[in-house]
Amino acid sequence: MPGSVVLIAGEPGVGKSTLLLQASAMIAKDKQPVGYISGEESINQVKLRAERLNINGEGLLFLSEADIAIIIEHLEEISPKLVVIDSIQTMYLEDISGMPGSVSQVRECTSRIMRWAKENDVPVLLAGHVTKDGSIAGPGTLEHIVDVVLYFEGEPFSSYRVLRGIKNRFGSTNEVGLFEMGNSGLVEVDNPSQALLSRHTDATTGSVVVSTLEGSRPLLVELQALTTTTSFTLPRRIANGVDFNRLLLIIAVLTKRAGLRLFNQDVIVNVTGGLRLSEPAIDLGIALAIASSFSDRVPIPRSAVFGEIGLNGEIRTVPQVERRIAEAARLGLKTCLIPKLPQKPVLNHVDIQLLEANSLGEALRLGLTRKTKREIIGGE
C-alpha cells in the first residue's frame, strides 16, 4: 500500500533479510527503483547474498548507513518506489539521546520514517529484531506506529517458514504465507499439506494426520506421539510444536475420562515439519496419537482428525469444518474423524466418510483399529 510502513519481525537467522532482498528484486524487475538500506551489513555482504539468490541487482540502489537524517536525504534524491530498512534497531538520529536500539531512538526513527513515507506516498519495509520471549524488541509503541506487523517464524532445523500477519490496517490478518528455504532462497509452498505429509505412512502407531487452520488456509499436518514407561520418579512431558499446558490438559482428560493410565508414562508429542500449532482443533489429534502409542493400536488408515476437547471429555466443534474436510479429501484421504455436528456439512460431492463423536471415549473407539501394529505387520 503506498505510504504504508510494514514491520517484519523474526528471530536471528530465520530469513528476514533474504525475504526482503527477494521482494525488493521482484519490485525492481518492473523498472521501479528500490532503495535498500542496511545498517548491519556492507555492500559486499549484501552482494554475496544477492549472488546466492541469483539477483543481479538491477534497479536496486543500496546504501550502508544508519543515520536516518542522511538516509532521508538520499531517498529524496532517488525517489524510490519501495524502501527497505534492515533493521530499525540499528538506526539512529544525532539529535536524540541514547544508543541505537534504545527506546527513544527506535521510537523517533520510526516516526521520522513514517512521516516521510506518508508525505511521499512510498511504502517502507522495516526489519525488526525480537527478544528472547519472541516479542518485538524496542518500545511497545513501535507496533502501534506502523501500519502492518508481520512475524516471520520457523524452527531452527526446519526448512519451512511461516509469514503471519499480526496487525494490518489495510486488510485481514487471517492469511499466512508458507515458504521453504532452499539453496536459491525462499520459495513459496504451493501445496503445503502435501509437502508436510510427504513422509507420512499408515500402519504407524502414534502417528495421526490433523487438520488445522493457518489463517484461513486449511493445512494437514502429521502429529506424532510416543509413550514409554518412565525411568524417573515423575514422568516427563515433552511438547515440540504444540502448547505444553495444552498437552498437560489433554493427558489429564485422557487419564480421568478415557481411563488411560498415563501416570507412569513419559509422553512426547511432536509436530513434523517444524511447524508450531496452537489451534484447539488439534486437541483430538493429540489425544488420538497418545492413545495409539499407549495401546499400540494403529489409527484407522488414510484418515484426518480435528476437534477441541473439553475438561469433561466432550468433543467440541471448530470453525471452517467444510474447508478442513475438503482439504483432506483433496489429498486422497478416505475418512475424517470430527466432532458431532448439529447439522450435516455441505461438502459439494466430496467423497469422504465422516465419523462423528460426542465424547473422547467414542472418538478413541472410532479412530483406532482393533489390531495392534505387530498384528498388522504380521498379517494376522
SULURUR-V952989 format. One record per helix or strand of 2 or more residues. SS is the DSSP state (2 for helix, 1 for strand). FROM is the first residue (numbers start at 1). LEN is the number of residues. If there is no record, write none. Layout:
# SULURUR-V952989
((SS FROM LEN) (SS FROM LEN))
This chain:
# SULURUR-V952989
((1 5 6) (2 16 13) (1 34 5) (2 43 10) (1 60 5) (2 68 11) (1 82 5) (2 88 3) (2 103 18) (1 123 6) (2 142 4) (1 148 6) (1 160 9) (1 176 7) (1 185 4) (2 192 5) (1 207 8) (1 217 13) (1 237 4) (2 244 14) (1 265 7) (2 272 3) (2 280 16) (1 297 3) (1 303 3) (1 308 2) (1 314 3) (2 321 10) (1 335 5) (1 353 5) (2 360 8) (1 368 5) (2 373 6))
